[in-house]
Amino acid sequence: MDSAYNSALDYLYGFVDYSLKHSSELAKADFSLDRMFALMDALGNPQNNYPIIHVAGTKGKGSTSALCASALVAAGFKTGLYTSPHLLDFCERIQVNGQPISHAQLAELVEEIKPAVAKIEKLTTFEITTALAFMAFAKNGVNAAVIEVGLGGRLDATNVVTPRVAVITSLSMDHTAVLGDTLAKIAGEKAGIIKEGVPVVSSPQKDEAREVLERVASERHAPLTLVGRDLNFELQSSSLDGQSFSLLSSLRQAQGIAFIFHPSSFRIPLLGSHQLTNAATAYAALKVSGLEIPDEAIQRGFAQVKWPARFEVVRREPPVIFDSAHNDDSFAKLRETLETYFPARPVYLIFGASEDKNIPGMFREMKSKIKRIIVTRADHPRALEVATIIGLAESAQIESEARTPVEAALARALELSANDGSIVLSAGSMFVTAEVMSAWNKK
């Protein structure tokens, strides 16, 4: 059967895949929703068959999406979850009730979509994959779906949906070549998912970003719920087993949306204070969506959420941690989380990055924790050469050495850690962390 699956992947990757392109090419890419609307029309617009929670943001959109989907499953909805990129298997991108669709189903859907794709020029891999997800959810009879934006928002392939709620998680500088070089420009692109009259939920934002979101929401008559203003959270307890927090509503009734709290506390297995923000954002999104989701179901769903490679501690002693931080803002959060759970422990950082990333910024945020960087390179066309990263580590006055392939970098970090008990941490690139996870699982 896997030959059909492999040929389906070959077909998908035969189109323009911007995730594999250099940022200079990305900047001049022909992003437009016309092709996507045409494709969805040709397929009978399956994305209109079920209510949708649409999630954009620089950081936290994956975790927030996973939290929403887990709560929907717990509330008895047959739930679709579309995210990107995948870590280990392409089908992870398209999940129903927490399980990736089968290789066989992906192969069938690809066969079905081919005639429609053949009639539309210049479609990209991501556009076709997004359409496959919408089809998969319709075919599997989902009655709620959570759709994560790929890049930006306004011109992202997912933006052909009219959701029940548009969600915007934490915004910071990333993909500046495509989305703009100021926080306000980036917020403008993300705010492109706000639809006329559709409620918006936002995580706390820096003023520059918040002002843009408030303006666009008001222009589109979209009631805005802002976490940190209308809904607050308070940490109750935190350990390597997870975190408990309570929610406090200060929601102004004028918006016509009242949060009524029954349970006093929620628990999530995800670590780091930023995950509390994501959970509060997910809670607000679920409540504002108009879907019938009791707080008890949200409690159960949050407690059961699985979202790998987000400060995922796969071994406690000496610690081995997989993370997907890949900009300076997320590296700052990663450092804070390390200081919370492992205050005095230095880190052997297994690190690779794509060429469009602010590597000096990441190193600056993490320098105080790093004992040595084991620089490596994922098997990916956008991955930076090891020598370039070693040079940046030298400039930052951080000790480093090169090990390729990724498997060798993991082996080296584990060897060093065995001697002195320091943390082994993979971060900087999802692609590197994915290969580290594969190597770890083989071990």
PANU-417494 format. One record per residue: residue in three letters; x, z, y of N, C-alpha, C in turn. Coordinates in steps of 0.05 Angstrom, whole numbers, plus 32768, in hexadecimal, padded with zeros to 4 digits. Layout:
// PANU-417494
ALAXZYXZYXZY ...
This chain:
// PANU-417494
MET801180007FE8800080008000801180008019 ASP8029800E801780388010803080447FF6803A SER80437FE18029804C7FC7803480387FBD8049 ALA801E7FC28044800A7FBB8058800D7FCB8072 TYR80147FE5806F80187FF6808680317FED8095 ASN80467FE78086805F7FDE8094805B7FC380A2 SER804B7FB1809780477F9880A580347F9D80BD ALA80227FB180BC80127FB880D380247FC280EA LEU80377FD380E3804A7FDD80F7805B7FC68103 ASP80647FB480F180747F9D80FB80647F8D810F TYR804A7F89810880387F7A811A80367F888135 LEU80317FA38135802E7FB2814E80477FB1815F TYR805E7FB4815180787FB5816080817F998168 GLY80727F85815F80797F69816780707F648184 PHE80607F75818F80577F7181AB806A7F7F81BD VAL80657F7D81D780777F8B81EA80727FA981E8 ASP80877FB781E180857FD481DF80957FE181F5 TYR80877FE9820B80957FF3822280A4800D821C SER809B801B820780A98034820180C6802F81F7 LEU80CB801581EF80E6800E81E680F6800081FC LYS80EA7FFC821380F77FEC822881077FFE823B HIS811A7FF2824881298001825D811880048276 SER811E80188286810D801F829D810C800882B1 SER81227FF882B381227FE282C6810C7FCD82BF GLU81097FC982A480F47FB6829B80D87FC3829F LEU80D77FDD829A80BE7FEC829D80B37FE982B9 ALA80C57FEB82CD80BD7FEB82E980AF7FD182F1 LYS80B77FBA82E380AA7FA182EB80957F9882D7 ALA808E7FAB82C5807A7FA482B1805F7F9D82BD ASP80517F8C82AF80377F8382B980217F9682AF PHE801F7FAD82BC800A7FC082B47FF07FB982C2 SER7FDB7FB782B27FC07FB082BD7FAC7FB782A7 LEU7F947FBF82AF7F817FC6829A7F707FAE8291 ASP7F747F97829E7F637F8082977F657F798279 ARG7F7D7F78826F7F817F7082537F737F848240 MET7F757F9E82487F6A7FB382377F4C7FB28237 PHE7F407FAD824F7F227FAB82507F197F938240 ALA7F287F7D82417F217F6582327F227F6A8214 LEU7F377F78820C7F3A7F7F81EF7F247F9181E6 MET7F1D7FA581F57F087FB881ED7EED7FAA81EC ASP7EE87F9881FF7ECF7F8881FE7ECE7F7881E4 ALA7EE47F6B81DD7EE57F5B81C57EDF7F6B81AC LEU7EE67F8681AE7EE27F9781967EC87FA68197 GLY7EB87FA181AB7E9E7FAE81AD7E9F7FCA81BA ASN7EB47FCF81CA7EB87FE881D97EB3800181C9 PRO7EC2800581B37EBF801D81A27EC4803781B2 GLN7ED4803581C77EDB804D81D77EC2805981E5 ASN7EAC804B81E57E94805581F27E81806381DE ASN7E8A806681C57E79807181AF7E79808F81AD TYR7E8B809C81BC7E8E80B981B87E9880C581D3 PRO7E9180DF81D87E9A80EC81F07EB880F081EF ILE7EC580EE82067EE380EF82077EEC8103821C ILE7F02811182147F11812182277F2B8111822C HIS7F30810A82457F4780F8824B7F5D81098259 VAL7F758109824F7F8A811B82587FA3810C8262 ALA7FA98110827C7FC2810582877FD4811C8290 GLY7FED811782987FFE812B82A2801B8124829C THR802E813182A9804A812C82A38052813D828A LYS804C8157828C80538169827680398177826D GLY8038817D82538022818E82498009817E8241 LYS800A816382447FF18155823D7FED8154821F GLY8003815382108000815381F37FF6816D81E8 SER8001818381F27FF8819E81E97FDB81A381F1 THR7FD4819B820A7FB9819F82137FA5818F8203 SER7FAD817681FC7F9D816581EB7F99817181CF ALA7FAF817B81C47FAE818781A97F9C81A081A9 LEU7F9E81B081BE7F8D81C881C17F6F81C081C3 CYS7F6981AC81D37F4D81A381D67F42819981BB ALA7F53818981AD7F4A817D81947F468193817E SER7F5881A6817E7F5681BC816A7F3C81CC816E ALA7F3581D181877F1D81E0818E7F0481D08186 LEU7F0581B6818B7EEE81A581847EE981A58166 VAL7EFF81A381577EFD81A481397EF081BE8131 ALA7EFA81D4813D7EEF81EF81367ED281F1813D ALA7EC981E381527EAD81E3815A7E9B81D18149 GLY7EA881C381367E9881B381237E968196812B PHE7EA4818D81407EA4817181477EB781628135 LYS7EAF8149812E7EC2813781207ED3812C8137 THR7EED813381387EFD813081507F13811C814D GLY7F15810981607F2B80F781617F4081018175 LEU7F5980FD816E7F6F810581817F8380EE8182 TYR7F8780E3819A7F9A80CD819D7FB180D781AF THR7FCA80D681A57FE180DF81B57FF880CC81B0 SER800D80CF81C1802580BF81BC803C80CD81CA PRO805680C881C2805D80B881AA805980C98191 HIS805E80BE817A805D80CE8161807980D9815C LEU807A80EE814B809480F98144809F80EC812A LEU809080EE8114809A80E580FB808C80CD80EF ASP807280C980F6806280B480E9805080A880FE PHE804E808E80FF803E808081148021808A8114 CYS8016808F80FC7FFA809780FB7FF480B28107 GLU800880C2810D800480DB811B7FF680D78136 ARG7FF980BE81417FED80B9815C7FCF80B9815B ILE7FC380B381437FA680AF81417F9C80C3812B GLN7F9180D981347F8980EE81217F6A80F38122 VAL7F5F80F9810B7F43810081097F43811C80FC ASN7F36812F810A7F35814B81007F51815680F9 GLY7F65815081097F7F815B81057F90814C80F1 GLN7F86813780E47F95812880D07F9A810C80DA PRO7FB3810280D97FB880E680E07FA780D480CE ILE7F9E80BD80D97F9180AA80C87FA480A080B3 SER7F9A8095809D7FAC808C80877FBB8073808E HIS7FD1806E80817FDF805580847FCD803D807E ALA7FBD804180697FAA802C80617F9680258076 GLN7F8C803A80837F78803580987F85802780B0 LEU7F9D802F80B77FAB802280CE7FAE800480C7 ALA7FB77FFE80AE7FBB7FE280A67FA07FD280A8 GLU7F8B7FDF809F7F707FD180A17F687FCC80BE LEU7F6C7FE080CF7F647FDD80EB7F747FC780F8 VAL7F8E7FC680F27F9F7FB180FD7F957F9580F5 GLU7F8E7F9280DB7F827F7880D37F697F7180E3 GLU7F597F8680E87F407F8180F67F447F7A8113 ILE7F597F85811F7F5C7F81813C7F6A7F668142 LYS7F787F5B812E7F897F4381337F7A7F2C8142 PRO7F627F2481387F557F0D81467F507F128164 ALA7F487F2B816B7F427F3181877F5D7F318197 VAL7F727F3B818B7F8C7F3C81987F967F20819E ALA7F917F0E818A7F9C7EF3818C7F917EE481A5 LYS7F797EED81AE7F6C7EDE81C57F757EE981E0 ILE7F857EFF81E17F8C7F0B81FB7FAA7F0B81FE GLU7FB37EFF82147FD07EFD82187FDD7F168222 LYS7FF67F1A821B80077F2F82267FFF7F4B821F LEU7FF07F4F820A7FEA7F6B820280037F7981F9 THR80047F9381FD801C7FA381F580167FB381DC THR802B7FBD81D080287FCE81B880167FE681BE PHE801A7FF381D5800A800B81DB7FED800481E0 GLU7FE87FED81ED7FCB7FE581F17FBD7FE181D6 ILE7FCB7FD381C47FBE7FCD81AA7FBB7FE7819A THR7FCF7FF9819B7FCD8013818C7FB680238197 THR7FB3802381B27F9D803281BE7F82802781B5 ALA7F7F800D81B47F66800181AA7F628008818D LEU7F778009817D7F74801181607F6A802D815E ALA7F73803F81707F6A805B81707F4C805C8176 PHE7F43804D818B7F27804D81927F168042817A MET7F20802E816D7F12802381557F118037813F ALA7F288043813A7F2A805781247F16806D8128 PHE7F13807781417F01808D81467EE480848142 ALA7EDD806C814A7EC2806281467EBC805F8129 LYS7ECF8053811A7ECB804F80FD7EC9806980ED ASN7ED8807D80F67ED7809780E87EC080A980F1 GLY7EB0809E81047E9880AD810C7E9F80C6811C VAL7EB480C6812C7EBA80DE813C7EA480E28151 ASN7E9E80FB81577E8A8100816C7E96810F8184 ALA7EB1810F81857EC08118819D7EDD810E819A ALA7EE9810681B07F0580FD81AE7F15810781C6 VAL7F2E810D81C17F41811581D67F5680FF81D7 ILE7F5880F381EF7F6A80DC81F37F8080E38207 GLU7F9980E281FD7FB080E8820F7FBA80CF821B VAL7FBE80CF82357FC980B982447FE580B3823A GLY7FED809A8239800880938231801C80978248 LEU80188088825E802A80898274801A8087828E GLY801E809A82A08010809982BA7FF280A082B7 GLY7FE1808C82BB7FC4809182BA7FB4807982C3 ARG7FB8807282DD7FA8805D82E97FA8804482D9 LEU7FC0803A82D17FC2802182C27FC8802582A5 ASP7FC5803D829B7FCB8042827F7FB58036826E ALA7FBC802D82567FA9801F82447F918031823D THR7F95804B823E7F7F805D82367F6A805E824D ASN7F70805482647F5F8058827B7F468046827C VAL7F40803A82657F27802B82627F10803D825A VAL7F15805782577EFF8069824E7EF180758266 THR7ED8807C82627ECA808D82767EC580A88268 PRO7ED680BB826E7ED680D4825F7EC080E88269 ARG7EBD80FE825A7EAC811482637EBB81258278 VAL7ED6812582757EE7813482887F0281278288 ALA7F0E812682A07F2A811C82A47F3B813582A8 VAL7F51813682997F62814E829A7F7E814682A4 ILE7F89815582B77FA4814F82C17FB5816882BE THR7FC9816682AC7FDA817D82A77FF1817D82BB SER8004818E82B7801A819282CA8028817882D2 LEU802C817382EC8039815B82F58055816282FF SER8069815182F7808481538301809081378301 MET80AA8135830980B6811B830C80BE811082F1 ASP80B480F982E980BB80EC82D080B280CF82D3 HIS80C080BD82C580B980A082C680B7809682E2 THR80CA809E82F380C78099831080C8807B8316 ALA80D6806B830480D8804E830980BD80418308 VAL80AB804C82F88090804082F5807C804E8306 LEU807D80698307806780788313806C80808331 GLY8085807B833A808A80838356809E80998357 ASP80AC809C836E80C280AE837180BB80C88380 THR80A180CD8385809980E68390808380F2837F LEU807F810C8381806B81198372804F810F837A ALA804C81098394803280FF839E802B80E48391 LYS804080D2838F803B80B88382803480BB8365 ILE804280CD8357803D80D2833B802080DD8338 ALA801980F083497FFE80FB83487FE980E5834D GLY7FEF80D2835F7FDC80BC83647FD880AB834B GLU7FED80A6833C7FEA809783237FDA80A7830E LYS7FE080C1830B7FD180D182F87FB480D48300 ALA7FAF80D6831A7F9380D983247F8380C0831F GLY7F9080AB83167F828092830F7F6F809582F8 ILE7F7180AC82E97F5D80AF82D37F4480BD82DD ILE7F4380C582F77F2B80D283017F1680BD8306 LYS7EFE80C182FA7EE880AD82FC7ED280B8830E GLU7EC380A7831A7EAC80AE832B7E9A80C3831D GLY7E9880DA83297E8580EE831F7E8D80FD8306 VAL7EA480F682FB7EAD810382E27EBE811C82E9 PRO7EB7813482DE7EC6814C82E57EE4814982DF VAL7EF4815782EE7F11815782EB7F1A817482E7 VAL7F2D817882D57F3A819282D17F58818E82D5 SER7F64819F82E67F81819C82EA7F8F81B782E5 SER7FA781B582D97FB981CC82D77FC381D282F4 PRO7FCF81E982F87FDA81EF83127FEE81DA831A GLN7FEF81D18333800181BC833C801081C58355 LYS802781B98359803481BC8373802281B08389 ASP802381BB83A1801181B383B6800F819483BA GLU8027818883B98028816B83BE8017815B83AA ALA80178164839180078157837C7FEA815F837E ARG7FE6817983837FCA818483847FBA8176839A GLU7FC7817283B17FB8816683C77FAE814A83C0 VAL7FBF813B83B27FB7812083A97F9F81218396 LEU7FA1813383827F8B8136836F7F71813E837D GLU7F738151838F7F5B815A839E7F4F814383AE ARG7F60813383BA7F55811D83CB7F47810883B9 VAL7F54810083A37F4880EC83927F2E80F68385 ALA7F2F8110837C7F17811B83707F00811B8384 SER7F068122839D7EF0812383B17EE6810783B8 GLU7EF880F383BA7EF080D783BE7EDD80CE83A8 ARG7EE380D783907ED380CC83797EBD80E08370 HIS7EB780F383827EA18106837C7EA481128361 ALA7EBD8119835A7EC3812483407EC981428344 PRO7EB88154833A7EBD8171833E7ED781798331 LEU7EE8818783407F03818E83377F0481AC8330 THR7F0C81B283177F1281CD830F7F3081D0830E LEU7F3B81E3831D7F5881E6831F7F6082018311 VAL7F6F81FF82FC7F79821782EE7F8D82258302 GLY7F8B823F83037F9B824E83177F8B82548330 ARG7F75824583347F63824B834B7F4782538340 ASP7F3C824183307F21824583267F208254830B LEU7F37825382FE7F39826082E37F55826A82E1 ASN7F58828482DB7F73829082D97F77829B82BD PHE7F90829F82B67F9682AA829B7FAA82C0829E GLU7FAA82D1828B7FBD82E8828B7FC882EC8270 LEU7FE382EC826E7FF082F182547FEA830D824A GLN7FE2831082317FDF832B82267FF683338214 SER7FFE832082038016832781F28022830D81E9 SER803C830F81E2804A82F781DA806182FE81C7 SER806382EF81B1807982F3819E807E82D78191 LEU809182D6817F809682BC8172807E82B38161 ASP806B82C5815C805382BD814D803E82B0815E GLY804182B28179802D82A6818A802882B881A3 GLN801482AF81B2800D82BE81CB7FF082C381CD SER7FE982DA81D87FCC82E081DE7FC982E181FC PHE7FB282D782057FAD82D882227F8F82DB8227 SER7F8982E4823F7F6C82E582467F6882D2825D LEU7F4F82C982607F4882B782767F3782C6828A LEU7F3C82C182A37F2D82CE82B87F2182B882CA SER7F0782B982CE7EFB82A382DD7EF882AC82FA SER7F01829A830C7EFB829F83287EEC82878332 LEU7EDE827A831F7ED2826083257EBC8262833B ARG7EBF8252834F7EAB825283647E9182448359 GLN7E7B8253835A7E628249834E7E59822F835B ALA7E63822A83737E5A821283827E5E81F88371 GLN7E7281FA835F7E7781E2834F7E6281DE8339 GLY7E5181F283367E3C81EE83227E4681F28306 ILE7E5F81FA83027E6981FE82E77E71821B82E5 ALA7E63822A82D47E69824682D27E77824A82B7 PHE7E8E825882B77E9A8260829E7E90827B8297 ILE7E85827E827F7E7C829882777E8D82A1825F PHE7E9B82B882627EAE82C0824E7EA182D3823A HIS7EA482CE82217E9D82E1820C7EB682EE8201 PRO7EC782DE81F47EDF82EB81E87EF182F581FE SER7EFE830B81F87F108315820D7F2B8308820C SER7F3282FD81F47F4D82F281F37F4F82DA81E1 PHE7F6382CA81E67F6882B281D77F8582B481CC ARG7F8A82A681B67FA582A781AA7FAE828B81A4 ILE7FC7828581AB7FD2826B81A47FED826F8196 PRO7FF3825E8183800D825F8176802382528186 LEU801C8243819B8030823581AC803E824981BE LEU8058824681C18068825981D08070824F81EB GLY8074826281FE807C825A82198064825E822C SER806B826782458055826D8258804682548260 HIS8054823C825F8046822382678030821D8253 GLN80328227823A801C8222822780038232822D LEU80068248823C7FEE825782457FDF82468259 THR7FEF8239826B7FE28227827F7FD482108271 ASN7FE18205825C7FD481EF824D7FBB81F88240 ALA7FBB821182357FA3821B82277F8C8220823A ALA7F93822B82527F7E823082667F728215826F THR7F84820182727F7B81E6827A7F6981DA8265 ALA7F7181DD824C7F6081D382367F4581E18235 TYR7F4681FC82397F2D820B82397F1A8200824F ALA7F2481FD82677F1481F3827D7F0981D78277 ALA7F1A81C6826B7F1281AB82657EFB81AB8250 LEU7EFD81BC823C7EE881BD82287ECE81C78234 LYS7ED081DB82457EB781E682527EAA81D28265 VAL7EBA81C382737EB081B182877EA58197827A SER7EAE819282627EA7817882547E8A8175824F GLY7E7B818C824F7E5F818A82497E598189822B LEU7E6F818A821A7E6B818B81FD7E6581A881F6 GLU7E5681AB81E17E4D81C681D97E6381D481C8 ILE7E7481E481D67E8A81F181C87E8B820E81CE PRO7E82821F81BB7E82823C81C17E9E824781C3 ASP7EA1825C81D37EBB826881D67EC8827181BC GLU7EB7827981A97EC28281818F7ED1826A8181 ALA7EC5825281847ED2823A81787EEC82348187 ILE7EEC823881A17F05823381B07F1A824781A7 GLN7F12826081A37F258274819A7F31826B817F ARG7F208263816C7F2A825B81527F3C82428154 GLY7F33822F81637F42821681667F5D821A8172 PHE7F5E822B81877F77823081957F8A823E8181 ALA7F80825181727F91826081607F9D824F814A GLN7F8F823981437F978228812C7FA7820F8135 VAL7FAB820B814F7FB681F281597FD281ED814D LYS7FD781D481477FF281CC813D7FFC81B78150 TRP801381BB815C801F81A7816D803D81A9816B PRO8049819981598065819D8152807881958168 ALA809181A0816680A78199817980A181A38195 ARG809081B88198808D81C581B2809781E181AE PHE80AF81E781B580BC820081B080B5820A8194 GLU80B981F8818080B281FE816580C9820C8157 VAL80C68226815080DB8235814380D882318125 VAL80EA8220811A80E7821A80FD80F7822D80EB ARG810A823B80F88118825180EA811E826680FE ARG811A827F80F6811D82958109813A82A0810B GLU8149829E80F5816482AB80F58178829B80E6 PRO818E829280F2818F828E810F817B82788117 PRO8171827A8130815982698137815F824B8138 VAL814C823C812D814D821F813081338217813E ILE813582098155811D82038165811C81E5816B PHE810481D98168810081BD816F80EF81BC8188 ASP80F881AD819C80E881AB81B580E9818E81BE SER80D5818781CF80D3816C81D980D7816A81F7 ALA80E4817F820380E9817E822080FB81668226 HIS80F38156823B8104813F8242810481398260 ASN80FD814D82708104814A828D810C81658298 ASP8115816782B18121818082BA810C819682BC ASP80F3818F82C380DE81A382C480D981B082A9 SER80D8819F829480D381AA827980EC81B9826F PHE810381B18277811B81C08270811B81DC827D ALA811181DE8295810F81F882A280FB820A8292 LYS80E581FF828A80D2820E827980DE8216825F LEU80ED8204825380FA8209823A810E8220823C ARG811D8220825281318236825781228251825A GLU810C8251826980FC8269826D80F282748252 THR80E88261824180DE8269822780F482748215 LEU810B826882168122827382078129828F8211 GLU81298293822B812F82AD8236811B82C2822E THR810182B9822B80EC82CC822380F082D58206 TYR80F582C281F480F582C981D8811182CF81CD PHE812682C481D9814182C881CF815382CE81E7 PRO814F82E581F5815C82E9820F817A82E6820F ALA818882F181FB81A682F181FD81B382DC81ED ARG81A482CA81E081B082B781CE81B8829C81DB PRO81D1829481D881D8827981E281CD826381CF VAL81D0824A81D881C4823481CA81D8821E81C4 TYR81D7821481AB81E381FA81A581CE81E581A8 LEU81D081D481BD81BB81C181C381C181A681B7 ILE81B0819D81A581B28182819A81A4817081AE PHE81B3815E81BB81A7815081D281AD813281D1 GLY8197812381D78199810681DD8184810181F1 ALA818580EA81FF817080E58213816D80C78217 SER815680BF8223815280A4822A8160809F8245 GLU81658085824A8176807F826281688084827C ASP814E8088827D8141808B8297813E80A9829E LYS814A80BB828F814580D88293815A80E482A6 ASN815280F982B38163810882C68173811D82B6 ILE8189811382A981988125829781A7813B82A7 PRO81B4813582BE81C0814B82CD81AC816182D4 GLY8193815A82DA817E816D82E08178817E82C8 MET8176817282B0817181818298818781958292 PHE81A0818B829581B8819C828F81B881B482A3 ARG81B281AE82BC81B381C382D1819F81D982C9 GLU818781D282C0817281E682BA817A81F782A1 MET818A81EB828F818F81F8827581AB82048273 LYS81BC81FE828781D88205828581DD8222827D SER81CF8234828981D48251828481D082598267 LYS81C28249825781BD8250823B81CF82418228 ILE81DB822B823181E98219821E820582228218 LYS820B822581FE8227822A81F58236821081F1 ARG822881FD81E5823481E281E1821E81CE81DD ILE822281B681E7820F81A081E2821A818F81CB ILE820A818A81B78211817781A28203815D81AA VAL8211814B81B58205813281C08201811E81A9 THR81EA811281A881E480FF819381D380E8819E ARG81CC80D5818D81BD80BE819681A880B78181 ALA818E80B6818A817980AE8177817B80918172 ASP816F8088815C816E806C8155815780608166 HIS815D805B81808148805181928155804181A8 PRO8149802A81AF8157801881C2815B802481DE ARG814B803881E5814E804382008161805B8201 ALA816C806381EA817D807A81E98197807581F6 LEU81A08089820681B98086821581D180898202 GLU81E6807B820981FF807E81FA820A809A81FC VAL821580A381E5821F80BE81E3823580C481F8 ALA824780B081FD825D80B48210825380BA822C THR823D80AD8234823180B2824F822880CF8251 ILE821B80D9823C821080F4823D82278108823D ILE823C8103822D82548114822D826081168249 GLY826181008257826B80FF8272825A81118285 LEU824081108281822E812082928231813E828B ALA823681448272823A8160826A8254816B8276 GLU826981598277828281618283827E816782A1 SER8270815582AE826A815982CB825C817382D0 ALA824A817B82BD823B819482C0824B81AC82B6 GLN826481A682AD827681BB82A2826981CA828B ILE825D81BA8279825281C58260826281BA8249 GLU826A81CB8236827981C3821F826881B0820E SER8274819A82048264818781F48275817981DF GLU8268816F81CB8275815E81B78261814981AE ALA826A813381A38258811E819A8256811D817C ARG823D811A8172823981178155822281038151 THR822880ED8144821380DA813C821780D5811E PRO820180CE810F81E580CD811881DA80E9811E VAL81C080EA812481B38104812A81B781188114 GLU81B5810F80FB81B8812180E481D3813080E5 ALA81E8812280ED8202812F80F0820381438106 ALA81F4813D811C81F38150813281E5816A8129 LEU81CF8167811A81C1817F811081D4818F80FE ALA81E2818180EB81F4818F80D98209819F80E9 ARG8215819280FE8229819F810E821E81B8811C ALA820781B5812881FB81CC813781F581E38124 LEU81EC81DD810B81E681F280F881FF820080EF GLU821581F080EC822F81FB80E48239820F80FA LEU823782078113824082188129822F8232812A SER8215822E8127820282448128820682588112 ALA820E824E80FA8212825F80E38229827380E9 ASN823C826A80FA8253827B8100824D82918114 ASP823B828B81288238829F813D821A82A68143 GLY8207829B813481EB82A3813781DE82978150 SER81EB8284815D81DE8278817581C68266816C ILE81B582608180819D8250817B81A482338177 VAL819882258164819A82088162818081FD816F LEU818381ED8184816C81E38192816E81C58195 SER815981B6818E8158819981948145819481AA ALA814F818681C0813E817F81D6814B816881E6 GLY813C815C81F8814681478209813A812C8203 SER8132812881EB8125810F81E38113811481CB MET80FB810A81CC80E8810D81B680F480FE819D PHE810380E981A3810D80D8818C812380E7817E VAL813480F5818D814981058180813C811C8171 THR8129812A817D811D81418170810E81378156 ALA81028120815780F481158140810881118129 GLU81208106813081348102811B8140811C8111 VAL814381308123814C814A811B813881578107 MET811E8154810E8109815F80FC810A815280E1 SER810E813880E08110812A80C68127813480B6 ALA813E813780C38156814180B68152815D80AC TRP8145816E80BC8140818A80B5812D818B809C ASN8119817A809D8105817A808781138171806D LYS8126815F806E8135815680568145816D804B LYS8151817D805D816181948055815181A88045 
